[in-house]
Amino acid sequence: MRRGDPQLRFRSASADDALAMAELSLRAYPRNGDSAASRAQAYGQSVWFSPSDYTLALRTGVPGHVGQFLTLPFGASFGGVRASAGGLASVATAPEARRTGVASAMVARHLDQLAEHDVAWALLYPFSPRFYAAQGWAPMARVLRWHLTPAELPLCPERTRVRTLSPSDASDLGRIQRAYERHCARENGSLSRTPRQLAARLKTSHVVGVQGDHITDELSGYMIYELRSPTPHPLTLVVHELVAEDAAATRALAGFLAAQDAQVEQVELDLPEHHALPALMNRGLPALEDPVHMPNEHHLVARLFTGAMVRIVHLARVLEGRGYPGLAALTPGLPAAPASGRISVVASDPLLPHNQQPVTLSVEAGSPRLTVGQSPGAPLLSGPIATLSAVLAGALRLATAVHLGQLTLEAGARLHELDALLALPPPAPLITF
């Protein structure tokens, strides 16, 4: 390790460490009915990782290991361009080693590992958002969780195009995977998923697809869901993924949900704030009226939750490895108008000093080019790595960050033009890790 506590060292885990890792995981995150043996077995069965993807933290003079974390490699799409990313997960510190710098050292080690492999982005789903915010991560994505009855959706005639798909059919799996990959190209912040990971997801779920082009036999949409019923009633249909390539596919899946009215009492549905489907809902008579917890003259329709957090690992890789679709990408239906412009960027980043060297981005009709240093005539943008991460991922508009004093832009710069240059739709990853 190149920095930090000299008594702390790291090594990669192996299959022989599985039980010790499971025991530490259980101590850090206990769950009723779970056991170290079952968790250890799960390590060898996961489609997301193997024990060797874990890193163990060991302290001199202390038996065993005092912490562990998992690094997951995958791709993330920003502005329609897929870039390399690393996911931080399963971070666990032994209770007796907490508040001794172990967790911070593991985060630094994770970032070093990604930087050594020229990975552009780091993402995570935080157990403690405040802790990761202090390490340079920024909130990236939010979802609205809707609870509604099927009758609140229309029986759209397009539902006749919906067909049940089989998780054991290789052809169906391929069509779902390709539909998801097309979705990733359209939806900012989407994460890559392998066919094996998709097959594992479908083992415990149902899936339906919307028949699209009969010539190519591709899907124009699909929905993965499960039926949840701890007791005979109520029966809840929980939607895990909803992908629709066009309005007709959106209406087809809405109609499918509406048609479940005789058996399903409630639908639980997570959607990005900008998703079109809620426009079809009949929200005129909210099912829940709770004046104690609502603003005056308002009614509850959904709950807003934060999700993934994002951090830049390599500022240069991020700038040259994302799309620049321009403001037209923020308004569905407008013709594409790729952005053009120049800007120099430098970050304040104590954990990754290479991001503190300025670089200049030049974009011509959506095509980026990068040079080292601040080029003459390119206004300098500077600020904390967390805020820059949010702006470059599309979670925060540049104009907002500058107006609020979170980022500093060189005097005389045309803020509205640079805002248009860096703008992306809000990130909305469908899957978690």
C-alpha distance (Angstrom), angle and dihedral (degrees) to the residues before:
residue distance angle dihedral
M1 . . .
R2 3.81 . .
R3 3.82 98.2 .
G4 3.79 145.0 11.7
D5 3.81 132.1 43.6
P6 3.83 109.1 8.8
Q7 3.81 88.9 -152.0
L8 3.80 90.5 61.3
R9 3.80 122.0 79.6
F10 3.79 135.7 168.4
R11 3.77 137.8 -139.6
S12 3.79 136.6 172.6
A13 3.78 116.6 -98.0
S14 3.79 124.4 -121.7
A15 3.79 135.9 -161.5
D16 3.81 88.4 -90.7
D17 3.82 89.3 64.2
A18 3.81 94.9 55.8
L19 3.81 97.5 101.1
A20 3.81 94.3 45.3
M21 3.82 89.4 48.0
A22 3.79 90.9 49.7
E23 3.79 91.5 49.9
L24 3.80 91.9 52.4
S25 3.81 90.9 45.1
L26 3.80 90.4 52.3
R27 3.80 91.9 49.8
A28 3.79 91.7 49.7
Y29 3.82 97.4 40.6
P30 3.83 110.6 21.3
R31 3.78 118.9 -170.4
N32 3.80 127.2 -172.8
G33 3.79 113.1 -103.0
D34 3.80 93.9 11.8
S35 3.79 125.1 120.3
A36 3.79 137.3 -167.1
A37 3.80 90.2 -117.1
S38 3.82 92.8 55.9
R39 3.81 92.1 46.9
A40 3.79 91.6 48.8
Q41 3.79 89.7 51.7
A42 3.81 90.4 50.0
Y43 3.82 91.0 56.7
G44 3.79 89.6 65.2
Q45 3.80 94.0 45.8
S46 3.79 101.5 47.4
V47 3.81 119.1 118.6
W48 3.80 90.1 -157.1
F49 3.81 101.3 56.2
S50 3.80 147.9 -7.9
P51 3.83 127.5 -137.0
S52 3.82 89.8 -97.1
D53 3.84 89.1 65.6
Y54 3.82 88.0 67.3
T55 3.79 124.3 88.7
L56 3.81 119.6 -150.8
A57 3.80 125.0 -148.5
L58 3.81 115.3 -144.9
R59 3.80 128.5 -173.1
T60 3.78 122.8 -150.5
G61 3.80 111.2 -104.7
V62 3.82 94.3 13.9
P63 3.82 117.4 106.2
G64 3.77 118.2 -126.4
H65 3.80 120.6 -0.1
V66 3.81 127.8 -50.7
G67 3.80 99.8 -155.0
Q68 3.79 145.3 9.2
F69 3.77 140.0 -168.2
L70 3.79 138.8 -178.3
T71 3.79 126.8 -131.9
L72 3.81 115.4 -158.7
P73 3.82 119.6 -166.7
F74 3.80 117.3 -147.8
G75 3.78 142.6 131.2
A76 3.80 127.1 -94.3
S77 3.80 124.4 -163.3
F78 3.81 119.5 -137.4
G79 3.77 117.9 176.9
G80 3.79 91.1 -9.3
V81 3.82 94.5 -55.8
R82 3.80 121.1 109.0
A83 3.79 115.7 -133.7
S84 3.79 132.9 -178.8
A85 3.79 115.9 -91.7
G86 3.76 139.8 174.0
G87 3.77 125.9 -146.6
L88 3.79 122.1 -146.0
A89 3.80 112.3 -149.0
S90 3.81 144.8 152.8
V91 3.81 93.6 30.0
A92 3.81 106.8 177.0
T93 3.80 131.6 172.1
A94 3.81 123.6 -168.1
P95 3.84 107.8 -106.9
E96 3.82 91.6 -121.9
A97 3.82 91.0 53.1
R98 3.80 97.7 51.9
R99 3.80 120.2 122.6
T100 3.81 90.3 21.7
G101 3.81 97.1 102.4
V102 3.80 97.3 -96.7
A103 3.83 96.2 122.1
S104 3.82 93.5 46.5
A105 3.81 90.3 48.1
M106 3.81 90.9 51.1
V107 3.81 91.1 51.2
A108 3.81 90.3 50.5
R109 3.81 90.2 48.6
H110 3.81 91.1 50.4
L111 3.81 91.4 52.1
D112 3.81 91.3 46.9
Q113 3.80 90.0 53.0
L114 3.79 91.7 51.7
A115 3.80 93.0 45.1
E116 3.81 91.7 51.3
H117 3.82 88.4 58.0
D118 3.84 94.1 45.7
V119 3.82 91.9 -115.1
A120 3.80 111.5 170.5
W121 3.81 105.0 -151.9
A122 3.80 139.9 27.9
L123 3.81 119.8 -153.9
L124 3.77 134.5 179.7
Y125 3.79 143.6 166.6
P126 3.81 100.8 -128.4
F127 3.78 128.6 -133.8
S128 3.83 86.1 -170.1
P129 3.83 111.9 24.9
R130 3.82 93.2 -174.5
F131 3.81 92.3 56.5
Y132 3.80 93.4 52.0
A133 3.79 93.0 43.1
A134 3.81 87.2 59.7
Q135 3.83 88.1 54.8
G136 3.82 93.7 54.4
W137 3.81 103.8 -89.6
A138 3.80 119.2 132.5
P139 3.83 131.0 -158.4
M140 3.78 107.6 -94.3
A141 3.79 113.5 171.5
R142 3.80 138.2 29.6
V143 3.79 132.1 -171.4
L144 3.76 134.8 -162.6
R145 3.78 113.7 -134.9
W146 3.78 111.2 -148.0
H147 3.80 124.9 -163.6
L148 3.79 111.4 -168.8
T149 3.75 142.5 145.8
P150 3.82 117.9 -107.8
A151 3.80 88.4 -115.6
E152 3.80 89.7 67.4
L153 3.81 88.4 71.4
P154 3.81 124.4 68.6
L155 3.81 123.0 -110.0
C156 3.79 90.6 -118.3
P157 3.82 112.5 -163.2
E158 3.81 89.5 -132.4
R159 3.84 87.7 75.7
T160 3.80 88.3 87.6
R161 3.82 86.7 76.5
V162 3.83 92.1 62.6
R163 3.81 116.2 104.7
T164 3.80 132.3 -178.9
L165 3.80 110.9 -110.8
S166 3.79 126.1 -151.3
P167 3.83 121.5 -127.2
S168 3.83 88.1 -154.0
D169 3.82 93.5 55.1
A170 3.82 110.7 93.4
S171 3.80 90.6 -157.7
D172 3.82 92.0 55.0
L173 3.80 91.7 46.1
G174 3.78 90.2 51.8
R175 3.80 93.0 50.5
I176 3.83 91.6 49.3
Q177 3.80 91.7 48.0
R178 3.80 92.8 49.7
A179 3.82 91.3 47.4
Y180 3.80 88.9 52.1
E181 3.81 92.3 49.7
R182 3.81 90.7 51.1
H183 3.81 87.6 49.5
C184 3.84 89.7 53.4
A185 3.80 90.3 55.3
R186 3.82 89.7 54.4
E187 3.81 102.8 37.0
N188 3.79 117.6 67.5
G189 3.80 117.5 -126.4
S190 3.81 96.4 19.9
L191 3.81 119.5 156.2
S192 3.79 127.1 -135.5
R193 3.80 120.7 -111.3
T194 3.80 129.9 -169.2
P195 3.84 123.1 -132.1
R196 3.82 87.9 -113.6
Q197 3.80 91.3 56.0
L198 3.81 90.1 48.6
A199 3.81 91.7 51.0
A200 3.82 90.1 51.7
R201 3.81 91.0 51.3
L202 3.80 91.3 52.7
K203 3.81 94.6 52.0
T204 3.80 90.1 81.7
S205 3.81 99.6 29.4
H206 3.79 143.8 62.6
V207 3.79 122.3 -121.5
V208 3.79 134.3 -162.4
G209 3.79 128.2 -175.6
V210 3.79 136.2 -155.2
Q211 3.79 111.9 -127.8
G212 3.79 109.1 -125.9
D213 3.76 129.0 170.7
H214 3.82 108.4 10.0
I215 3.79 89.9 -157.8
T216 3.80 95.2 60.8
D217 3.83 95.8 25.8
E218 3.81 89.9 -136.0
L219 3.81 124.7 147.3
S220 3.79 121.5 -112.8
G221 3.79 89.9 -160.7
Y222 3.78 145.9 -12.7
M223 3.79 141.1 -166.6
I224 3.82 129.5 -148.7
Y225 3.79 114.2 -159.2
E226 3.78 145.3 154.2
L227 3.79 134.0 -148.5
R228 3.80 111.5 -124.6
S229 3.79 119.1 -163.0
P230 3.84 118.6 155.7
T231 3.82 85.6 169.1
P232 3.83 129.2 21.5
H233 3.80 89.7 -97.2
P234 2.95 137.0 67.7
L235 3.79 101.8 34.1
T236 3.82 111.4 -160.8
L237 3.79 124.9 -160.4
V238 3.82 106.9 -150.3
V239 3.80 114.9 -161.1
H240 3.82 112.0 -148.8
E241 3.80 98.6 176.3
L242 3.77 133.1 11.4
V243 3.80 118.7 -177.6
A244 3.80 123.2 176.2
E245 3.79 124.9 170.4
D246 3.80 96.1 -164.2
A247 3.79 143.8 7.5
A248 3.81 92.9 -89.7
A249 3.81 91.2 56.9
T250 3.81 90.6 47.8
R251 3.79 90.3 52.7
A252 3.81 91.8 45.7
L253 3.83 92.3 55.3
A254 3.81 91.9 43.2
G255 3.80 88.6 52.1
F256 3.81 91.0 49.8
L257 3.81 90.1 54.6
A258 3.79 91.8 46.7
A259 3.81 90.6 52.4
Q260 3.84 90.8 61.0
D261 3.82 90.8 71.1
A262 3.82 95.7 112.4
Q263 3.82 94.3 57.1
V264 3.81 107.1 22.0
E265 3.78 121.9 67.1
Q266 3.80 97.8 -175.6
V267 3.81 140.1 20.4
E268 3.82 120.5 -152.7
L269 3.77 110.6 -159.1
D270 3.82 131.0 173.6
L271 3.80 115.0 -158.1
P272 3.81 136.9 166.0
E273 3.79 114.2 -101.4
H274 3.81 90.8 -110.3
H275 3.84 96.9 49.9
A276 3.81 116.4 128.1
L277 3.81 99.6 -142.1
P278 3.86 96.9 83.1
A279 3.81 88.0 64.7
L280 3.83 86.4 71.8
M281 3.80 93.8 53.4
N282 3.77 122.1 103.1
R283 3.78 98.3 -130.1
G284 3.80 95.6 159.0
L285 3.82 93.0 107.5
P286 3.80 109.5 36.4
A287 3.79 112.9 -147.5
L288 3.81 91.7 -137.1
E289 3.78 125.0 52.9
D290 3.81 112.9 -175.9
P291 3.81 110.9 158.8
V292 3.82 92.6 177.8
H293 3.81 93.8 68.5
M294 3.80 100.9 31.3
P295 3.80 133.4 81.1
N296 3.78 115.4 -104.0
E297 3.79 112.9 -76.3
H298 3.82 93.1 7.2
H299 3.79 133.8 110.4
L300 3.77 133.6 -153.7
V301 3.82 115.8 -106.6
A302 3.82 103.3 155.0
R303 3.80 142.7 -10.2
L304 3.79 124.2 -115.8
F305 3.81 119.6 -136.0
T306 3.80 132.5 -178.2
G307 3.78 117.6 -132.6
A308 3.79 134.3 168.7
M309 3.80 123.6 25.2
V310 3.80 123.1 -149.9
R311 3.80 136.4 -153.0
I312 3.78 133.7 -177.8
V313 3.81 113.5 -120.7
H314 3.82 98.2 175.6
L315 3.81 113.5 20.8
A316 3.80 92.0 -164.8
R317 3.82 92.9 50.1
V318 3.80 90.6 49.2
L319 3.80 94.4 50.8
E320 3.81 95.0 48.2
G321 3.81 95.5 37.5
R322 3.81 103.9 56.1
G323 3.79 133.9 73.2
Y324 3.80 127.5 -100.3
P325 3.81 103.0 -156.5
G326 3.81 96.2 157.6
L327 3.80 129.4 -134.2
A328 3.81 92.2 -52.8
A329 3.81 87.7 75.3
L330 3.82 89.4 65.7
T331 3.81 92.9 60.6
P332 3.83 116.3 58.4
G333 3.77 113.8 -134.5
L334 3.78 98.1 27.2
P335 3.81 116.8 118.9
A336 3.81 114.9 -100.7
A337 3.79 115.0 -93.6
P338 3.83 110.6 178.7
A339 3.78 114.7 -146.9
S340 3.81 129.4 -112.1
G341 3.79 130.8 -166.2
R342 3.81 147.9 96.1
I343 3.78 133.0 -103.2
S344 3.80 137.8 159.8
V345 3.79 118.2 -139.1
V346 3.80 134.0 -165.6
A347 3.80 128.8 173.1
S348 3.76 136.5 -149.9
D349 3.81 100.9 -131.4
P350 3.82 119.7 155.7
L351 3.82 93.1 -178.5
L352 3.81 97.5 50.8
P353 3.81 109.7 31.9
H354 3.83 94.1 -176.7
N355 3.82 87.6 74.0
Q356 3.81 89.0 62.9
Q357 3.81 91.0 72.5
P358 3.84 111.9 92.7
V359 3.79 119.5 -118.9
T360 3.80 129.7 -173.0
L361 3.79 123.0 -132.8
S362 3.80 120.1 -156.0
V363 3.81 117.2 -173.2
E364 3.78 123.9 -170.8
A365 3.83 116.1 -175.0
G366 3.82 90.9 -27.1
S367 3.82 95.7 -45.5
P368 3.84 112.9 118.3
R369 3.80 129.0 -148.4
L370 3.79 125.0 -177.0
T371 3.81 133.3 -153.4
V372 3.80 129.5 -178.4
G373 3.82 116.9 -107.5
Q374 3.78 132.4 13.1
S375 3.78 110.6 -52.4
P376 3.82 120.5 -145.3
G377 3.78 111.7 -92.6
A378 3.81 94.6 17.7
P379 3.84 109.5 114.2
L380 3.80 114.8 -128.0
L381 3.81 120.3 -118.8
S382 3.80 115.5 -166.9
G383 3.78 139.4 169.9
P384 3.81 146.7 106.0
I385 3.79 117.8 -28.6
A386 3.81 91.7 -122.3
T387 3.81 93.8 58.0
L388 3.80 92.6 43.9
S389 3.81 88.5 50.2
A390 3.80 91.0 54.6
V391 3.82 92.7 48.2
L392 3.80 96.5 46.2
A393 3.82 92.1 46.4
G394 3.81 92.4 50.8
A395 3.81 97.1 -111.6
L396 3.82 92.9 114.4
R397 3.78 131.1 28.8
L398 3.79 116.0 -121.8
A399 3.81 91.3 -131.6
T400 3.81 91.1 55.8
A401 3.82 93.3 48.2
V402 3.81 91.8 50.1
H403 3.80 95.1 44.3
L404 3.81 90.4 51.9
G405 3.79 93.1 47.7
Q406 3.81 94.8 -114.6
L407 3.81 91.3 121.5
T408 3.79 130.8 28.1
L409 3.79 121.6 -134.8
E410 3.78 121.8 -167.9
A411 3.79 114.4 -100.4
G412 3.78 115.0 -93.3
A413 3.80 95.5 26.7
R414 3.81 117.5 138.7
L415 3.78 98.6 -117.1
H416 3.81 96.7 -173.1
E417 3.82 91.5 54.0
L418 3.81 93.4 48.1
D419 3.80 90.2 45.6
A420 3.80 88.7 56.1
L421 3.81 90.2 46.8
L422 3.82 94.8 56.7
A423 3.82 99.9 31.9
L424 3.82 119.6 126.0
P425 3.81 131.8 168.8
P426 3.82 114.1 -95.9
P427 3.83 110.1 -80.1
A428 3.79 115.5 -105.4
P429 3.83 114.1 178.4
L430 3.80 112.2 -171.5
I431 3.78 98.7 -157.6
T432 3.80 135.1 51.7
F433 3.78 130.4 -150.7
